[in-house]
């Protein structure tokens, strides 16, 4: 759903706080729109693709109740529900047993339709 400035202003002024407006990141190459919310399943697929196809792209994320990780991390392994990441600056490994703990993430380089340094929200599926 794309809303103009006047449409958003009308919704704000008319008191419709329950209506959720999705953010969009516009690509400079054209009018391609990147959705800012993905499911945990989409995140898992993305991590698999990054590990297999673009090992140079690193991830930074925020877990529920915590602040953003300080550094971008390389993907070491993706399991059925979780993943292992390596912080190359500190040589620490981060093991996440469940990817649904991730609330937001960003990439350090462009991959497919994902933009670098753009905060994507992760919404867990009810069946997970």
N, CA and C atoms as a LAMMPS dump frame, in Angstrom:
ITEM: TIMESTEP
0
ITEM: NUMBER OF ATOMS
384
ITEM: BOX BOUNDS ff ff ff
-5.0000000000000000e+02 5.0000000000000000e+02
-5.0000000000000000e+02 5.0000000000000000e+02
-5.0000000000000000e+02 5.0000000000000000e+02
ITEM: ATOMS id mol type element x y z
1 1 1 N 0.851 -1.16 0
2 1 2 C 0 0 0
3 1 3 C 0.902 1.229 0
4 2 1 N 0.718 2.096 -0.942
5 2 2 C 1.505 3.318 -1.036
6 2 3 C 0.57 4.484 -0.737
7 3 1 N 0.98 5.309 0.23
8 3 2 C 0.181 6.467 0.608
9 3 3 C 0.962 7.734 0.328
10 4 1 N 0.284 8.727 -0.108
11 4 2 C 0.93 10.019 -0.309
12 4 3 C 1.079 10.717 1.035
13 5 1 N 1.833 11.787 1.039
14 5 2 C 1.998 12.575 2.253
15 5 3 C 0.644 13.061 2.764
16 6 1 N -0.213 13.514 1.855
17 6 2 C -1.518 14.007 2.263
18 6 3 C -2.382 12.889 2.832
19 7 1 N -2.247 11.688 2.264
20 7 2 C -3.005 10.546 2.781
21 7 3 C -2.57 10.191 4.191
22 8 1 N -1.248 10.212 4.451
23 8 2 C -0.764 9.922 5.794
24 8 3 C -1.167 11.032 6.762
25 9 1 N -1.096 12.266 6.315
26 9 2 C -1.496 13.386 7.156
27 9 3 C -2.967 13.279 7.516
28 10 1 N -3.818 12.915 6.541
29 10 2 C -5.244 12.749 6.804
30 10 3 C -5.466 11.653 7.843
31 11 1 N -4.764 10.504 7.696
32 11 2 C -4.941 9.408 8.647
33 11 3 C -4.487 9.831 10.037
34 12 1 N -3.391 10.581 10.126
35 12 2 C -2.903 11.05 11.413
36 12 3 C -3.89 12.016 12.048
37 13 1 N -4.386 12.961 11.257
38 13 2 C -5.293 13.983 11.778
39 13 3 C -6.677 13.415 12.098
40 14 1 N -7.093 12.375 11.367
41 14 2 C -8.431 11.839 11.61
42 14 3 C -8.431 10.794 12.722
43 15 1 N -7.286 10.56 13.339
44 15 2 C -7.238 9.699 14.517
45 15 3 C -7.395 8.226 14.202
46 16 1 N -6.658 7.714 13.25
47 16 2 C -6.7 6.289 12.939
48 16 3 C -5.384 5.635 13.365
49 17 1 N -5.08 5.596 14.675
50 17 2 C -3.79 5.076 15.121
51 17 3 C -3.649 3.573 14.931
52 18 1 N -4.761 2.847 14.762
53 18 2 C -4.66 1.397 14.632
54 18 3 C -4.227 0.965 13.234
55 19 1 N -4.251 1.858 12.279
56 19 2 C -3.848 1.529 10.928
57 19 3 C -2.333 1.572 10.84
58 20 1 N -1.735 0.422 10.492
59 20 2 C -0.281 0.345 10.428
60 20 3 C 0.201 0.72 9.038
61 21 1 N 1.134 1.645 8.981
62 21 2 C 1.705 2.081 7.704
63 21 3 C 3.052 1.408 7.551
64 22 1 N 3.23 0.719 6.443
65 22 2 C 4.486 0.043 6.163
66 22 3 C 5.484 1.05 5.601
67 23 1 N 6.716 0.978 6.114
68 23 2 C 7.775 1.808 5.562
69 23 3 C 8.24 1.206 4.251
70 24 1 N 8.779 2.021 3.393
71 24 2 C 9.328 1.53 2.12
72 24 3 C 10.669 2.192 1.877
73 25 1 N 11.572 1.438 1.315
74 25 2 C 12.877 1.953 0.949
75 25 3 C 12.918 1.971 -0.576
76 26 1 N 13.123 3.125 -1.155
77 26 2 C 13.106 3.239 -2.609
78 26 3 C 14.501 3.09 -3.158
79 27 1 N 14.642 2.221 -4.132
80 27 2 C 15.901 1.97 -4.801
81 27 3 C 16.224 3.162 -5.704
82 28 1 N 17.479 3.561 -5.746
83 28 2 C 17.873 4.686 -6.582
84 28 3 C 17.859 4.338 -8.063
85 29 1 N 17.855 3.045 -8.395
86 29 2 C 17.869 2.632 -9.793
87 29 3 C 16.49 2.708 -10.438
88 30 1 N 15.462 2.957 -9.702
89 30 2 C 14.12 3.001 -10.271
90 30 3 C 13.077 3.023 -9.18
91 31 1 N 11.892 2.65 -9.518
92 31 2 C 10.78 2.703 -8.58
93 31 3 C 10.556 1.36 -7.902
94 32 1 N 11.611 0.596 -7.702
95 32 2 C 11.501 -0.697 -7.04
96 32 3 C 11.309 -0.462 -5.541
97 33 1 N 10.337 -1.117 -4.967
98 33 2 C 10.039 -0.937 -3.552
99 33 3 C 10.509 -2.154 -2.773
100 34 1 N 11.165 -1.942 -1.644
101 34 2 C 11.619 -3.009 -0.781
102 34 3 C 10.741 -3.019 0.454
103 35 1 N 10.134 -4.18 0.732
104 35 2 C 9.311 -4.243 1.933
105 35 3 C 10.219 -4.304 3.15
106 36 1 N 9.782 -3.716 4.234
107 36 2 C 10.628 -3.597 5.413
108 36 3 C 10.34 -4.653 6.466
109 37 1 N 9.333 -5.492 6.264
110 37 2 C 8.985 -6.536 7.221
111 37 3 C 9.061 -7.881 6.511
112 38 1 N 9.81 -8.818 7.112
113 38 2 C 9.868 -10.167 6.568
114 38 3 C 9.582 -11.167 7.682
115 39 1 N 9.214 -12.365 7.31
116 39 2 C 8.931 -13.409 8.294
117 39 3 C 10.236 -14.091 8.708
118 40 1 N 10.178 -14.85 9.786
119 40 2 C 11.342 -15.611 10.237
120 40 3 C 11.755 -16.628 9.176
121 41 1 N 10.788 -17.214 8.493
122 41 2 C 11.081 -18.159 7.42
123 41 3 C 11.836 -17.486 6.273
124 42 1 N 11.424 -16.264 5.903
125 42 2 C 12.14 -15.511 4.865
126 42 3 C 13.556 -15.17 5.322
127 43 1 N 13.714 -14.839 6.605
128 43 2 C 15.037 -14.546 7.151
129 43 3 C 15.928 -15.779 7.054
130 44 1 N 15.402 -16.928 7.392
131 44 2 C 16.167 -18.18 7.31
132 44 3 C 16.614 -18.441 5.872
133 45 1 N 15.702 -18.267 4.912
134 45 2 C 16.056 -18.45 3.496
135 45 3 C 17.141 -17.458 3.075
136 46 1 N 17.01 -16.206 3.528
137 46 2 C 18.001 -15.182 3.213
138 46 3 C 19.371 -15.57 3.753
139 47 1 N 19.433 -16.047 5
140 47 2 C 20.713 -16.439 5.59
141 47 3 C 21.34 -17.604 4.832
142 48 1 N 20.514 -18.596 4.431
143 48 2 C 21.019 -19.699 3.608
144 48 3 C 21.611 -19.172 2.306
145 49 1 N 20.872 -18.298 1.626
146 49 2 C 21.34 -17.749 0.35
147 49 3 C 22.624 -16.933 0.52
148 50 1 N 22.682 -16.142 1.574
149 50 2 C 23.891 -15.349 1.817
150 50 3 C 25.095 -16.252 2.057
151 51 1 N 24.916 -17.273 2.864
152 51 2 C 26.025 -18.177 3.163
153 51 3 C 26.495 -18.906 1.907
154 52 1 N 25.555 -19.348 1.075
155 52 2 C 25.899 -20.121 -0.116
156 52 3 C 26.368 -19.269 -1.291
157 53 1 N 25.78 -18.088 -1.463
158 53 2 C 26.029 -17.3 -2.678
159 53 3 C 26.875 -16.052 -2.467
160 54 1 N 26.805 -15.455 -1.282
161 54 2 C 27.512 -14.187 -1.038
162 54 3 C 28.105 -14.185 0.366
163 55 1 N 29.151 -14.953 0.554
164 55 2 C 29.783 -15.049 1.87
165 55 3 C 30.402 -13.727 2.319
166 56 1 N 30.568 -12.769 1.388
167 56 2 C 31.145 -11.474 1.733
168 56 3 C 30.139 -10.534 2.391
169 57 1 N 28.853 -10.85 2.333
170 57 2 C 27.822 -10.004 2.934
171 57 3 C 27.629 -10.429 4.394
172 58 1 N 27.736 -9.465 5.296
173 58 2 C 27.593 -9.73 6.725
174 58 3 C 26.274 -9.169 7.25
175 59 1 N 25.892 -9.647 8.429
176 59 2 C 24.605 -9.323 9.031
177 59 3 C 24.823 -8.724 10.416
178 60 1 N 23.988 -7.776 10.753
179 60 2 C 23.938 -7.22 12.114
180 60 3 C 22.488 -7.305 12.535
181 61 1 N 22.209 -7.653 13.787
182 61 2 C 20.82 -7.842 14.193
183 61 3 C 20.58 -7.38 15.62
184 62 1 N 19.301 -7.318 15.946
185 62 2 C 18.846 -6.956 17.288
186 62 3 C 17.915 -8.052 17.772
187 63 1 N 18.194 -8.551 18.974
188 63 2 C 17.38 -9.591 19.582
189 63 3 C 16.379 -8.938 20.527
190 64 1 N 15.23 -9.573 20.698
191 64 2 C 14.188 -9.08 21.586
192 64 3 C 14.765 -8.739 22.959
193 65 1 N 14.558 -7.506 23.392
194 65 2 C 15.015 -7.055 24.702
195 65 3 C 16.461 -6.621 24.762
196 66 1 N 17.156 -6.619 23.639
197 66 2 C 18.562 -6.23 23.615
198 66 3 C 18.778 -5.099 22.614
199 67 1 N 19.95 -4.495 22.697
200 67 2 C 20.344 -3.458 21.747
201 67 3 C 20.922 -4.113 20.498
202 68 1 N 21.186 -3.303 19.465
203 68 2 C 21.813 -3.797 18.249
204 68 3 C 23.203 -4.337 18.554
205 69 1 N 23.604 -5.394 17.874
206 69 2 C 24.984 -5.884 17.964
207 69 3 C 25.905 -4.791 17.443
208 70 1 N 27.092 -4.689 18.016
209 70 2 C 28.019 -3.625 17.629
210 70 3 C 28.576 -3.792 16.228
211 71 1 N 28.813 -5.016 15.81
212 71 2 C 29.488 -5.277 14.543
213 71 3 C 28.648 -6.158 13.627
214 72 1 N 28.931 -6.038 12.343
215 72 2 C 28.357 -6.972 11.385
216 72 3 C 29.079 -8.305 11.542
217 73 1 N 28.345 -9.403 11.341
218 73 2 C 28.901 -10.735 11.541
219 73 3 C 28.727 -11.6 10.302
220 74 1 N 29.695 -12.466 10.089
221 74 2 C 29.653 -13.416 8.985
222 74 3 C 28.808 -14.619 9.394
223 75 1 N 28.074 -15.179 8.439
224 75 2 C 27.23 -16.339 8.696
225 75 3 C 28.092 -17.587 8.576
226 76 1 N 28.177 -18.363 9.655
227 76 2 C 28.99 -19.573 9.676
228 76 3 C 28.135 -20.787 9.328
229 77 1 N 26.949 -20.858 9.928
230 77 2 C 26.081 -22.015 9.723
231 77 3 C 24.628 -21.607 9.946
232 78 1 N 23.732 -22.193 9.171
233 78 2 C 22.301 -22 9.352
234 78 3 C 21.69 -23.376 9.586
235 79 1 N 20.972 -23.532 10.689
236 79 2 C 20.346 -24.804 11.023
237 79 3 C 18.846 -24.719 10.745
238 80 1 N 18.127 -25.744 11.142
239 80 2 C 16.686 -25.777 10.894
240 80 3 C 15.963 -24.613 11.573
241 81 1 N 16.388 -24.249 12.78
242 81 2 C 15.718 -23.16 13.495
243 81 3 C 16.643 -21.998 13.838
244 82 1 N 17.938 -22.223 13.86
245 82 2 C 18.858 -21.205 14.328
246 82 3 C 20.001 -20.93 13.365
247 83 1 N 21.045 -20.303 13.901
248 83 2 C 22.213 -19.974 13.084
249 83 3 C 23.412 -19.684 13.983
250 84 1 N 24.593 -19.751 13.365
251 84 2 C 25.842 -19.414 14.046
252 84 3 C 26.504 -18.304 13.24
253 85 1 N 26.939 -17.253 13.948
254 85 2 C 27.575 -16.1 13.323
255 85 3 C 28.956 -15.899 13.932
256 86 1 N 29.872 -15.302 13.146
257 86 2 C 31.206 -14.991 13.645
258 86 3 C 31.464 -13.502 13.537
259 87 1 N 31.835 -12.906 14.66
260 87 2 C 32.27 -11.515 14.681
261 87 3 C 33.756 -11.518 14.37
262 88 1 N 34.125 -11.06 13.17
263 88 2 C 35.522 -11.137 12.744
264 88 3 C 36.429 -10.144 13.464
265 89 1 N 35.856 -9.121 14.101
266 89 2 C 36.666 -8.148 14.839
267 89 3 C 37.111 -8.704 16.186
268 90 1 N 36.242 -9.459 16.839
269 90 2 C 36.555 -9.988 18.168
270 90 3 C 36.806 -11.489 18.167
271 91 1 N 36.599 -12.145 17.027
272 91 2 C 36.699 -13.601 16.888
273 91 3 C 35.715 -14.351 17.787
274 92 1 N 34.652 -13.685 18.186
275 92 2 C 33.594 -14.324 18.971
276 92 3 C 32.593 -14.982 18.037
277 93 1 N 32.015 -16.08 18.502
278 93 2 C 30.951 -16.754 17.761
279 93 3 C 29.657 -16.57 18.521
280 94 1 N 28.609 -16.272 17.801
281 94 2 C 27.287 -16.083 18.396
282 94 3 C 26.383 -17.199 17.888
283 95 1 N 25.839 -17.98 18.8
284 95 2 C 24.942 -19.075 18.43
285 95 3 C 23.514 -18.693 18.822
286 96 1 N 22.641 -18.645 17.841
287 96 2 C 21.218 -18.401 18.093
288 96 3 C 20.474 -19.707 17.875
289 97 1 N 19.865 -20.231 18.911
290 97 2 C 19.128 -21.494 18.797
291 97 3 C 17.84 -21.312 18.007
292 98 1 N 17.287 -20.084 18.029
293 98 2 C 16.002 -19.835 17.374
294 98 3 C 16.036 -18.467 16.69
295 99 1 N 15.88 -18.46 15.366
296 99 2 C 15.908 -17.204 14.615
297 99 3 C 14.731 -16.296 14.947
298 100 1 N 13.688 -16.821 15.553
299 100 2 C 12.549 -15.975 15.912
300 100 3 C 12.894 -15 17.038
301 101 1 N 14.069 -15.143 17.648
302 101 2 C 14.537 -14.183 18.654
303 101 3 C 14.958 -12.863 18.004
304 102 1 N 15.286 -12.897 16.698
305 102 2 C 15.734 -11.695 15.994
306 102 3 C 14.527 -10.818 15.693
307 103 1 N 14.588 -9.567 16.141
308 103 2 C 13.505 -8.614 15.914
309 103 3 C 13.783 -7.727 14.701
310 104 1 N 15.061 -7.402 14.468
311 104 2 C 15.468 -6.562 13.34
312 104 3 C 16.838 -7.011 12.869
313 105 1 N 17.118 -6.732 11.59
314 105 2 C 18.447 -7.024 11.058
315 105 3 C 18.76 -6.037 9.944
316 106 1 N 20.035 -5.985 9.587
317 106 2 C 20.491 -5.202 8.434
318 106 3 C 21.689 -5.901 7.815
319 107 1 N 21.92 -5.634 6.552
320 107 2 C 23.061 -6.188 5.82
321 107 3 C 24.076 -5.082 5.573
322 108 1 N 25.336 -5.456 5.375
323 108 2 C 26.35 -4.43 5.1
324 108 3 C 26.543 -4.175 3.606
325 109 1 N 25.956 -5.019 2.751
326 109 2 C 26.012 -4.839 1.292
327 109 3 C 24.672 -5.247 0.696
328 110 1 N 24.421 -4.767 -0.493
329 110 2 C 23.175 -5.121 -1.182
330 110 3 C 23.195 -6.597 -1.566
331 111 1 N 22.044 -7.258 -1.435
332 111 2 C 21.873 -8.637 -1.874
333 111 3 C 20.44 -8.805 -2.344
334 112 1 N 20.28 -9.25 -3.591
335 112 2 C 18.972 -9.381 -4.219
336 112 3 C 18.236 -8.043 -4.073
337 113 1 N 17.055 -8.042 -3.464
338 113 2 C 16.312 -6.788 -3.297
339 113 3 C 16.556 -6.144 -1.927
340 114 1 N 17.422 -6.739 -1.117
341 114 2 C 17.722 -6.187 0.213
342 114 3 C 18.766 -5.086 0.094
343 115 1 N 18.475 -3.944 0.697
344 115 2 C 19.344 -2.77 0.647
345 115 3 C 20.325 -2.787 1.822
346 116 1 N 21.54 -2.272 1.639
347 116 2 C 22.491 -2.209 2.754
348 116 3 C 22.087 -1.138 3.767
349 117 1 N 22.36 -1.438 5.029
350 117 2 C 22.151 -0.496 6.14
351 117 3 C 20.696 -0.046 6.272
352 118 1 N 19.775 -0.887 5.867
353 118 2 C 18.345 -0.619 6.02
354 118 3 C 17.826 -1.58 7.075
355 119 1 N 17.121 -1.074 8.062
356 119 2 C 16.621 -1.917 9.151
357 119 3 C 15.355 -2.638 8.724
358 120 1 N 15.438 -3.959 8.665
359 120 2 C 14.295 -4.807 8.334
360 120 3 C 13.734 -5.388 9.622
361 121 1 N 12.42 -5.364 9.753
362 121 2 C 11.752 -5.953 10.916
363 121 3 C 11.435 -7.405 10.607
364 122 1 N 11.583 -8.262 11.625
365 122 2 C 11.283 -9.689 11.46
366 122 3 C 10.05 -10.006 12.287
367 123 1 N 9.034 -10.54 11.597
368 123 2 C 7.78 -10.911 12.258
369 123 3 C 7.68 -12.442 12.3
370 124 1 N 7.663 -13.026 13.492
371 124 2 C 7.556 -14.486 13.569
372 124 3 C 6.177 -14.942 13.096
373 125 1 N 6.156 -16.095 12.44
374 125 2 C 4.888 -16.684 12.022
375 125 3 C 4.253 -17.382 13.21
376 126 1 N 2.923 -17.426 13.223
377 126 2 C 2.213 -18.054 14.347
378 126 3 C 2.505 -19.552 14.466
379 127 1 N 2.753 -20.235 13.343
380 127 2 C 2.949 -21.676 13.352
381 127 3 C 4.369 -22.083 13.715
382 128 1 N 5.283 -21.119 13.898
383 128 2 C 6.688 -21.456 14.168
384 128 3 C 6.876 -21.924 15.586
